[in-house]
Amino acid sequence: MKKVVIISLVVIFITLLLCRCVISKMRWSDKKAERVFKSKNVPLQIVDTLIDNRHIHYAMTGSDTLPSLVFIHGSPGSWFHYMKYMWDKDLRKKFRIISFDRPGFGYSDFGDAMHLQEQCKLILPVLQKLKTDQPMFLCGHSYGGPMVAKLAADAPGLFKIVMIASGALDPALEKKETWRHIMDKKPLFWFLPGSFQPSNTELLYLKEDLKPLAKDLDKITANVLFVHGDKDTWVSIENIAYGKKMMVNAASFTADTLRGADHQVPWKRREKFKNILLGLE
C-alpha cells in the first residue's frame, strides 16, 4: 500500500513539474478581455472594488433594466470561464450578466485563499449594491454551489432563484483526499501550478466550512434549483437529496439531473445548461 502511495505521489509530482509552465493563473488581463469582447461586439464593463481592504473583481455585460444573472465559478477558476455565456445573444436579451473572480482567484487578490464564509462576506455587499428592482438569479458551479447557498442564507429576499450546479453541500459526502494535505505542505505546495495553489488550500478549508454551512441552509427562502450530472465522480449527486432535506424553507426546490453528464456541466453540456438558464424567471 505504501509503495502505491509513493508511486502515486511521484507521478503527481512529475506531472505538476511538466504542467507548471503550461497552466497559468486562469485569468485574462482587463485589456485582453475588452479586446476579445469588442471583437464579438459585446459591450463589457470590468469593475474592481475594495471591500474590507480586499479587491473584488468582476465583469458585467447588459443593461441594468434587465434581470441579473450572476455566475460564481468553481475551484480553480475566474470570471472569464463564463465568457461564452456572456457572449450569447439569447442570454443577453434576457439578462444583465455578471461574473465574479472569487477571492483568491483572477484579480480578486490572486493566491490568497479564504474560507467560504469569509468569501461570502466580501461578495455579498457587491451583490447588494448591484441589485435593482429587477430579479437577481444566482448560479454557482462546483465550489460556487455552497457559496451561492451561503449567500442566499445570509441575504433572504435578495435572490429569486439560487442555482446550484454540481455543488457540494453535505460534509459527510466529502472525500478525504489525503493527497491534498500532502501537497499543502512546503516545498510541495510551491510546485502546484498557478491557481491550483489557492484552490488546494480552499478545498481543504471547505471540508470543514461545510459543517457550519449546514446550520444556515434552513435560512434560504429563495427558489432553489439543483443541476447535477449523474456521472459526476468529483461531487456526489447525493448532494441534491441533502439539499432538499436541509433547505426546508426554500420557496421551491427543483432538481434537474443530466443523464451521462460529469462534473463539467456548464462547458460539456453548454446548450442544455444555457436552456436551463433561459428558463429562469
C-alpha positions as YAML, in Angstrom:
chain: A
units: angstrom
residues:
- id: 1
  name: MET
  ca: [0.00, 0.00, 0.00]
- id: 2
  name: LYS
  ca: [2.82, 2.42, 0.94]
- id: 3
  name: LYS
  ca: [4.55, 1.63, -2.34]
- id: 4
  name: VAL
  ca: [1.39, 2.53, -4.28]
- id: 5
  name: VAL
  ca: [1.07, 5.83, -2.40]
- id: 6
  name: ILE
  ca: [4.72, 6.70, -3.04]
- id: 7
  name: ILE
  ca: [4.43, 5.89, -6.74]
- id: 8
  name: SER
  ca: [1.25, 7.96, -6.99]
- id: 9
  name: LEU
  ca: [2.91, 10.92, -5.33]
- id: 10
  name: VAL
  ca: [5.91, 10.68, -7.66]
- id: 11
  name: VAL
  ca: [3.59, 10.63, -10.68]
- id: 12
  name: ILE
  ca: [1.67, 13.66, -9.35]
- id: 13
  name: PHE
  ca: [4.93, 15.48, -8.65]
- id: 14
  name: ILE
  ca: [6.34, 14.88, -12.14]
- id: 15
  name: THR
  ca: [3.01, 15.86, -13.74]
- id: 16
  name: LEU
  ca: [2.96, 19.12, -11.81]
- id: 17
  name: LEU
  ca: [6.51, 19.92, -12.88]
- id: 18
  name: LEU
  ca: [5.61, 19.32, -16.52]
- id: 19
  name: CYS
  ca: [2.41, 21.34, -16.49]
- id: 20
  name: ARG
  ca: [3.61, 24.19, -14.29]
- id: 21
  name: CYS
  ca: [4.83, 26.12, -17.33]
- id: 22
  name: VAL
  ca: [1.54, 25.47, -19.15]
- id: 23
  name: ILE
  ca: [-1.12, 26.13, -16.54]
- id: 24
  name: SER
  ca: [-1.46, 29.83, -15.81]
- id: 25
  name: LYS
  ca: [-3.36, 31.82, -13.25]
- id: 26
  name: MET
  ca: [-6.50, 31.15, -15.29]
- id: 27
  name: ARG
  ca: [-7.24, 34.81, -15.88]
- id: 28
  name: TRP
  ca: [-7.27, 37.37, -18.65]
- id: 29
  name: SER
  ca: [-5.94, 40.88, -18.32]
- id: 30
  name: ASP
  ca: [-8.68, 43.51, -18.48]
- id: 31
  name: LYS
  ca: [-7.24, 44.78, -21.76]
- id: 32
  name: LYS
  ca: [-7.35, 41.34, -23.36]
- id: 33
  name: ALA
  ca: [-10.92, 40.78, -22.15]
- id: 34
  name: GLU
  ca: [-12.02, 44.14, -23.52]
- id: 35
  name: ARG
  ca: [-10.33, 43.40, -26.84]
- id: 36
  name: VAL
  ca: [-11.94, 39.96, -27.18]
- id: 37
  name: PHE
  ca: [-15.40, 41.17, -26.20]
- id: 38
  name: LYS
  ca: [-15.09, 44.08, -28.62]
- id: 39
  name: SER
  ca: [-14.32, 41.62, -31.41]
- id: 40
  name: LYS
  ca: [-17.59, 39.88, -30.54]
- id: 41
  name: ASN
  ca: [-19.47, 43.21, -30.50]
- id: 42
  name: VAL
  ca: [-20.39, 42.60, -26.88]
- id: 43
  name: PRO
  ca: [-20.11, 45.57, -24.50]
- id: 44
  name: LEU
  ca: [-18.11, 44.76, -21.39]
- id: 45
  name: GLN
  ca: [-17.73, 46.55, -18.09]
- id: 46
  name: ILE
  ca: [-14.97, 45.43, -15.74]
- id: 47
  name: VAL
  ca: [-15.07, 46.57, -12.13]
- id: 48
  name: ASP
  ca: [-12.51, 46.33, -9.35]
- id: 49
  name: THR
  ca: [-13.76, 47.39, -5.95]
- id: 50
  name: LEU
  ca: [-12.45, 47.28, -2.39]
- id: 51
  name: ILE
  ca: [-14.39, 45.55, 0.38]
- id: 52
  name: ASP
  ca: [-12.64, 45.45, 3.77]
- id: 53
  name: ASN
  ca: [-9.36, 46.24, 2.01]
- id: 54
  name: ARG
  ca: [-9.77, 43.24, -0.30]
- id: 55
  name: HIS
  ca: [-10.09, 43.51, -4.07]
- id: 56
  name: ILE
  ca: [-13.25, 42.13, -5.62]
- id: 57
  name: HIS
  ca: [-13.01, 41.96, -9.39]
- id: 58
  name: TYR
  ca: [-15.90, 41.18, -11.72]
- id: 59
  name: ALA
  ca: [-17.13, 41.62, -15.28]
- id: 60
  name: MET
  ca: [-20.56, 42.63, -16.47]
- id: 61
  name: THR
  ca: [-22.49, 42.99, -19.70]
- id: 62
  name: GLY
  ca: [-26.04, 44.10, -20.40]
- id: 63
  name: SER
  ca: [-28.50, 46.72, -19.19]
- id: 64
  name: ASP
  ca: [-29.49, 47.10, -15.55]
- id: 65
  name: THR
  ca: [-33.09, 47.32, -16.75]
- id: 66
  name: LEU
  ca: [-32.93, 43.54, -17.21]
- id: 67
  name: PRO
  ca: [-32.94, 40.80, -14.55]
- id: 68
  name: SER
  ca: [-29.42, 39.97, -13.34]
- id: 69
  name: LEU
  ca: [-27.78, 36.57, -13.84]
- id: 70
  name: VAL
  ca: [-24.75, 36.17, -11.58]
- id: 71
  name: PHE
  ca: [-22.10, 33.48, -12.05]
- id: 72
  name: ILE
  ca: [-19.87, 32.24, -9.23]
- id: 73
  name: HIS
  ca: [-17.09, 29.98, -10.51]
- id: 74
  name: GLY
  ca: [-15.66, 26.79, -9.05]
- id: 75
  name: SER
  ca: [-12.16, 25.95, -7.87]
- id: 76
  name: PRO
  ca: [-9.93, 26.96, -9.55]
- id: 77
  name: GLY
  ca: [-11.41, 29.45, -11.99]
- id: 78
  name: SER
  ca: [-12.16, 33.08, -12.75]
- id: 79
  name: TRP
  ca: [-14.91, 35.20, -14.26]
- id: 80
  name: PHE
  ca: [-13.83, 34.53, -17.84]
- id: 81
  name: HIS
  ca: [-14.86, 30.87, -17.62]
- id: 82
  name: TYR
  ca: [-18.39, 32.16, -18.33]
- id: 83
  name: MET
  ca: [-17.39, 34.37, -21.25]
- id: 84
  name: LYS
  ca: [-19.29, 32.28, -23.83]
- id: 85
  name: TYR
  ca: [-22.48, 32.72, -21.80]
- id: 86
  name: MET
  ca: [-21.78, 36.43, -21.66]
- id: 87
  name: TRP
  ca: [-21.44, 36.47, -25.45]
- id: 88
  name: ASP
  ca: [-24.64, 34.53, -26.03]
- id: 89
  name: LYS
  ca: [-27.28, 36.65, -27.80]
- id: 90
  name: ASP
  ca: [-30.24, 34.82, -26.30]
- id: 91
  name: LEU
  ca: [-28.98, 35.18, -22.75]
- id: 92
  name: ARG
  ca: [-28.03, 38.84, -23.27]
- id: 93
  name: LYS
  ca: [-31.54, 39.62, -24.46]
- id: 94
  name: LYS
  ca: [-32.93, 38.35, -21.19]
- id: 95
  name: PHE
  ca: [-30.27, 39.14, -18.57]
- id: 96
  name: ARG
  ca: [-27.66, 41.54, -17.40]
- id: 97
  name: ILE
  ca: [-24.86, 39.03, -16.86]
- id: 98
  name: ILE
  ca: [-22.32, 39.39, -14.07]
- id: 99
  name: SER
  ca: [-19.37, 37.06, -13.46]
- id: 100
  name: PHE
  ca: [-17.03, 37.27, -10.46]
- id: 101
  name: ASP
  ca: [-13.46, 36.44, -9.66]
- id: 102
  name: ARG
  ca: [-13.90, 34.81, -6.27]
- id: 103
  name: PRO
  ca: [-11.48, 35.98, -3.53]
- id: 104
  name: GLY
  ca: [-8.11, 34.36, -4.17]
- id: 105
  name: PHE
  ca: [-8.63, 33.96, -7.92]
- id: 106
  name: GLY
  ca: [-8.40, 36.06, -11.08]
- id: 107
  name: TYR
  ca: [-7.75, 39.62, -9.96]
- id: 108
  name: SER
  ca: [-9.51, 39.33, -6.60]
- id: 109
  name: ASP
  ca: [-6.22, 39.19, -4.64]
- id: 110
  name: PHE
  ca: [-4.93, 36.16, -6.50]
- id: 111
  name: GLY
  ca: [-3.34, 33.43, -4.41]
- id: 112
  name: ASP
  ca: [-4.77, 34.47, -1.06]
- id: 113
  name: ALA
  ca: [-7.16, 31.61, -0.29]
- id: 114
  name: MET
  ca: [-10.02, 32.25, 2.12]
- id: 115
  name: HIS
  ca: [-12.70, 30.27, 3.92]
- id: 116
  name: LEU
  ca: [-16.13, 30.03, 2.32]
- id: 117
  name: GLN
  ca: [-17.80, 32.26, 4.90]
- id: 118
  name: GLU
  ca: [-15.12, 34.96, 4.52]
- id: 119
  name: GLN
  ca: [-15.53, 34.98, 0.74]
- id: 120
  name: CYS
  ca: [-19.28, 35.45, 1.06]
- id: 121
  name: LYS
  ca: [-18.82, 38.42, 3.39]
- id: 122
  name: LEU
  ca: [-16.78, 40.13, 0.69]
- id: 123
  name: ILE
  ca: [-19.01, 39.38, -2.29]
- id: 124
  name: LEU
  ca: [-22.40, 39.94, -0.65]
- id: 125
  name: PRO
  ca: [-22.06, 43.76, -0.31]
- id: 126
  name: VAL
  ca: [-21.21, 43.96, -4.02]
- id: 127
  name: LEU
  ca: [-24.29, 41.95, -4.95]
- id: 128
  name: GLN
  ca: [-26.46, 44.12, -2.72]
- id: 129
  name: LYS
  ca: [-25.14, 47.21, -4.46]
- id: 130
  name: LEU
  ca: [-25.77, 45.67, -7.90]
- id: 131
  name: LYS
  ca: [-29.36, 44.75, -7.05]
- id: 132
  name: THR
  ca: [-32.02, 46.68, -8.96]
- id: 133
  name: ASP
  ca: [-35.80, 46.47, -8.98]
- id: 134
  name: GLN
  ca: [-35.40, 43.51, -11.36]
- id: 135
  name: PRO
  ca: [-34.96, 39.91, -10.11]
- id: 136
  name: MET
  ca: [-31.48, 38.58, -9.42]
- id: 137
  name: PHE
  ca: [-30.60, 34.97, -10.25]
- id: 138
  name: LEU
  ca: [-27.54, 33.40, -8.68]
- id: 139
  name: CYS
  ca: [-25.70, 30.48, -10.30]
- id: 140
  name: GLY
  ca: [-22.75, 28.70, -8.69]
- id: 141
  name: HIS
  ca: [-20.84, 25.76, -10.12]
- id: 142
  name: SER
  ca: [-18.85, 23.25, -8.01]
- id: 143
  name: TYR
  ca: [-17.28, 25.28, -5.14]
- id: 144
  name: GLY
  ca: [-19.59, 28.06, -6.27]
- id: 145
  name: GLY
  ca: [-22.52, 25.85, -5.23]
- id: 146
  name: PRO
  ca: [-22.04, 26.06, -1.45]
- id: 147
  name: MET
  ca: [-21.06, 29.68, -1.89]
- id: 148
  name: VAL
  ca: [-24.37, 30.67, -3.50]
- id: 149
  name: ALA
  ca: [-26.17, 28.68, -0.82]
- id: 150
  name: LYS
  ca: [-24.40, 30.68, 1.88]
- id: 151
  name: LEU
  ca: [-25.09, 33.97, 0.09]
- id: 152
  name: ALA
  ca: [-28.79, 33.11, -0.17]
- id: 153
  name: ALA
  ca: [-28.89, 32.17, 3.51]
- id: 154
  name: ASP
  ca: [-27.21, 35.42, 4.54]
- id: 155
  name: ALA
  ca: [-29.47, 37.62, 2.38]
- id: 156
  name: PRO
  ca: [-33.03, 36.24, 2.28]
- id: 157
  name: GLY
  ca: [-35.04, 38.10, -0.33]
- id: 158
  name: LEU
  ca: [-32.07, 39.24, -2.41]
- id: 159
  name: PHE
  ca: [-32.20, 36.39, -4.93]
- id: 160
  name: LYS
  ca: [-35.22, 35.00, -6.72]
- id: 161
  name: ILE
  ca: [-33.61, 31.72, -7.75]
- id: 162
  name: VAL
  ca: [-30.44, 30.09, -6.50]
- id: 163
  name: MET
  ca: [-28.99, 27.59, -8.97]
- id: 164
  name: ILE
  ca: [-26.51, 25.05, -7.63]
- id: 165
  name: ALA
  ca: [-24.67, 23.26, -10.43]
- id: 166
  name: SER
  ca: [-22.59, 20.23, -9.44]
- id: 167
  name: GLY
  ca: [-22.28, 21.74, -5.98]
- id: 168
  name: ALA
  ca: [-21.01, 20.19, -2.75]
- id: 169
  name: LEU
  ca: [-23.07, 20.75, 0.40]
- id: 170
  name: ASP
  ca: [-23.00, 17.61, 2.53]
- id: 171
  name: PRO
  ca: [-19.81, 17.39, 4.64]
- id: 172
  name: ALA
  ca: [-20.33, 13.65, 5.00]
- id: 173
  name: LEU
  ca: [-20.00, 13.21, 1.23]
- id: 174
  name: GLU
  ca: [-16.62, 14.93, 1.01]
- id: 175
  name: LYS
  ca: [-13.70, 12.68, 0.08]
- id: 176
  name: LYS
  ca: [-10.69, 12.62, 2.42]
- id: 177
  name: GLU
  ca: [-8.23, 13.38, -0.41]
- id: 178
  name: THR
  ca: [-5.10, 12.72, 1.63]
- id: 179
  name: TRP
  ca: [-3.01, 13.90, -1.28]
- id: 180
  name: ARG
  ca: [-4.32, 17.46, -0.80]
- id: 181
  name: HIS
  ca: [-2.93, 17.54, 2.73]
- id: 182
  name: ILE
  ca: [0.41, 16.29, 1.46]
- id: 183
  name: MET
  ca: [0.54, 18.86, -1.35]
- id: 184
  name: ASP
  ca: [-0.39, 21.61, 1.10]
- id: 185
  name: LYS
  ca: [3.00, 21.23, 2.79]
- id: 186
  name: LYS
  ca: [6.01, 23.17, 1.57]
- id: 187
  name: PRO
  ca: [8.03, 22.70, -0.57]
- id: 188
  name: LEU
  ca: [5.49, 20.53, -2.45]
- id: 189
  name: PHE
  ca: [2.95, 23.36, -2.29]
- id: 190
  name: TRP
  ca: [5.27, 25.54, -4.37]
- id: 191
  name: PHE
  ca: [5.09, 23.06, -7.22]
- id: 192
  name: LEU
  ca: [1.32, 23.39, -7.55]
- id: 193
  name: PRO
  ca: [0.82, 25.37, -10.77]
- id: 194
  name: GLY
  ca: [-0.82, 28.79, -10.79]
- id: 195
  name: SER
  ca: [-4.34, 28.89, -9.41]
- id: 196
  name: PHE
  ca: [-4.08, 25.33, -8.10]
- id: 197
  name: GLN
  ca: [-2.32, 26.69, -5.01]
- id: 198
  name: PRO
  ca: [-5.27, 28.72, -3.64]
- id: 199
  name: SER
  ca: [-7.60, 26.02, -4.96]
- id: 200
  name: ASN
  ca: [-5.92, 23.26, -2.96]
- id: 201
  name: THR
  ca: [-6.00, 25.39, 0.18]
- id: 202
  name: GLU
  ca: [-9.64, 26.45, -0.07]
- id: 203
  name: LEU
  ca: [-10.79, 22.92, -0.88]
- id: 204
  name: LEU
  ca: [-9.10, 21.74, 2.30]
- id: 205
  name: TYR
  ca: [-10.92, 24.53, 4.13]
- id: 206
  name: LEU
  ca: [-14.19, 23.54, 2.50]
- id: 207
  name: LYS
  ca: [-14.29, 20.14, 4.18]
- id: 208
  name: GLU
  ca: [-14.67, 21.98, 7.50]
- id: 209
  name: ASP
  ca: [-16.56, 25.02, 6.14]
- id: 210
  name: LEU
  ca: [-19.49, 22.83, 5.06]
- id: 211
  name: LYS
  ca: [-20.19, 21.92, 8.70]
- id: 212
  name: PRO
  ca: [-21.28, 25.41, 9.86]
- id: 213
  name: LEU
  ca: [-22.99, 25.94, 6.50]
- id: 214
  name: ALA
  ca: [-25.37, 23.10, 7.40]
- id: 215
  name: LYS
  ca: [-26.84, 25.29, 10.16]
- id: 216
  name: ASP
  ca: [-27.60, 28.07, 7.66]
- id: 217
  name: LEU
  ca: [-29.37, 26.12, 4.94]
- id: 218
  name: ASP
  ca: [-32.80, 26.45, 6.57]
- id: 219
  name: LYS
  ca: [-32.46, 30.24, 6.23]
- id: 220
  name: ILE
  ca: [-32.72, 30.02, 2.45]
- id: 221
  name: THR
  ca: [-36.09, 31.34, 1.28]
- id: 222
  name: ALA
  ca: [-35.36, 31.69, -2.44]
- id: 223
  name: ASN
  ca: [-36.39, 29.18, -5.07]
- id: 224
  name: VAL
  ca: [-33.66, 26.54, -5.33]
- id: 225
  name: LEU
  ca: [-32.63, 24.70, -8.48]
- id: 226
  name: PHE
  ca: [-30.07, 21.89, -8.49]
- id: 227
  name: VAL
  ca: [-28.38, 20.82, -11.73]
- id: 228
  name: HIS
  ca: [-26.15, 17.78, -11.49]
- id: 229
  name: GLY
  ca: [-24.74, 15.11, -13.80]
- id: 230
  name: ASP
  ca: [-25.41, 11.51, -12.80]
- id: 231
  name: LYS
  ca: [-21.85, 10.57, -13.86]
- id: 232
  name: ASP
  ca: [-20.18, 13.20, -11.69]
- id: 233
  name: THR
  ca: [-17.27, 11.47, -9.92]
- id: 234
  name: TRP
  ca: [-15.93, 14.65, -8.31]
- id: 235
  name: VAL
  ca: [-19.01, 15.80, -6.39]
- id: 236
  name: SER
  ca: [-21.68, 13.28, -5.46]
- id: 237
  name: ILE
  ca: [-25.18, 13.71, -6.90]
- id: 238
  name: GLU
  ca: [-26.42, 12.72, -3.44]
- id: 239
  name: ASN
  ca: [-25.87, 16.37, -2.51]
- id: 240
  name: ILE
  ca: [-29.27, 17.02, -4.09]
- id: 241
  name: ALA
  ca: [-31.07, 14.84, -1.54]
- id: 242
  name: TYR
  ca: [-29.09, 16.51, 1.25]
- id: 243
  name: GLY
  ca: [-30.03, 19.95, -0.03]
- id: 244
  name: LYS
  ca: [-33.70, 19.05, -0.17]
- id: 245
  name: LYS
  ca: [-33.58, 17.73, 3.40]
- id: 246
  name: MET
  ca: [-31.84, 20.82, 4.76]
- id: 247
  name: MET
  ca: [-33.42, 23.68, 2.76]
- id: 248
  name: VAL
  ca: [-36.78, 23.32, 4.41]
- id: 249
  name: ASN
  ca: [-37.78, 26.97, 3.99]
- id: 250
  name: ALA
  ca: [-36.92, 27.33, 0.31]
- id: 251
  name: ALA
  ca: [-39.82, 28.79, -1.70]
- id: 252
  name: SER
  ca: [-39.48, 25.82, -4.05]
- id: 253
  name: PHE
  ca: [-37.00, 23.02, -4.71]
- id: 254
  name: THR
  ca: [-36.30, 21.60, -8.16]
- id: 255
  name: ALA
  ca: [-33.63, 19.20, -9.37]
- id: 256
  name: ASP
  ca: [-32.54, 18.66, -12.95]
- id: 257
  name: THR
  ca: [-30.46, 15.50, -13.36]
- id: 258
  name: LEU
  ca: [-28.41, 15.38, -16.56]
- id: 259
  name: ARG
  ca: [-28.03, 11.80, -17.74]
- id: 260
  name: GLY
  ca: [-24.49, 10.82, -18.67]
- id: 261
  name: ALA
  ca: [-23.03, 14.19, -17.63]
- id: 262
  name: ASP
  ca: [-19.91, 14.54, -15.49]
- id: 263
  name: HIS
  ca: [-18.81, 17.42, -13.27]
- id: 264
  name: GLN
  ca: [-18.15, 19.91, -16.08]
- id: 265
  name: VAL
  ca: [-21.80, 20.54, -16.92]
- id: 266
  name: PRO
  ca: [-21.58, 24.26, -17.89]
- id: 267
  name: TRP
  ca: [-18.97, 23.50, -20.58]
- id: 268
  name: LYS
  ca: [-19.62, 19.94, -21.72]
- id: 269
  name: ARG
  ca: [-23.41, 20.41, -21.75]
- id: 270
  name: ARG
  ca: [-23.41, 24.08, -22.65]
- id: 271
  name: GLU
  ca: [-26.56, 24.08, -24.81]
- id: 272
  name: LYS
  ca: [-28.56, 22.25, -22.15]
- id: 273
  name: PHE
  ca: [-27.16, 24.49, -19.43]
- id: 274
  name: LYS
  ca: [-27.99, 27.56, -21.48]
- id: 275
  name: ASN
  ca: [-31.59, 26.41, -21.91]
- id: 276
  name: ILE
  ca: [-31.90, 25.90, -18.17]
- id: 277
  name: LEU
  ca: [-30.64, 29.45, -17.63]
- id: 278
  name: LEU
  ca: [-33.11, 30.81, -20.18]
- id: 279
  name: GLY
  ca: [-35.87, 29.12, -18.19]
- id: 280
  name: LEU
  ca: [-35.11, 31.17, -15.06]
- id: 281
  name: GLU
  ca: [-37.91, 33.62, -14.40]
...
